[in-house]
Amino acid sequence: MHKRLRLALTLMTLVGAAPLLSACHTTAGFGQDMSQGGHALTNSANANAPSNPSP
């Protein structure tokens, strides 16, 4: 019984780790996309900011 539990936990760990390991190549692309989104948001905020901010 102990051997089956150990096997089941090992298989669940491997199945759970597979998506994480396959995403390693896309993490850099995701970071670039997030950075570009941040730049776009900053540019939009700067373009729509009032020209004379009140104190």
N, C-alpha and C positions, 0 to 999 in steps of 0.2 A: 504494500500500500504506500509506503514511504517513497518507494522508487517511482511509482506512477505520479505522485504529487510533484516530485522533483522534475520529472520529465515534462509534465504539464506546465510547470512554472518556467522551465527553460524554453519551451516552445512559445509560450505567451510572450516572454521577453524578446525572443528573436523576431516574432511577428510584429511586436510593438516597435522594435528598433528599426525595422526595415524602412518605413517611411521617413524616419529621421535621417538615416544614412543616405537615402536617395535624394534628399533635399539639400545636401551639402553644396551641390553645384548651383542651385538656384538661390542660395542665400545671398551671394554677392549681387545678383541681378535684382533681388528684392530690395537690398540696401540702396542700390542706385535709383530704383523707382521711388523709394521713400524720400530720398534726397531731392530728386527732381520735383516731387510733389511739394516738399517744403519750400523750395525756391519759388515755385509758382504761387504758392500762398503768400510768401513774403512780397513778391512783385505785385500781386494783386492788392495787398494791403497798402503798399507804398503808393500805388497808382490811385487808390481811392481815399487816401488820407486827406484831410482838410489842409489847405495851403497855409492858413494861419491858425495854428492850434491855440486854443484858449488856455490861459494859465490855471 
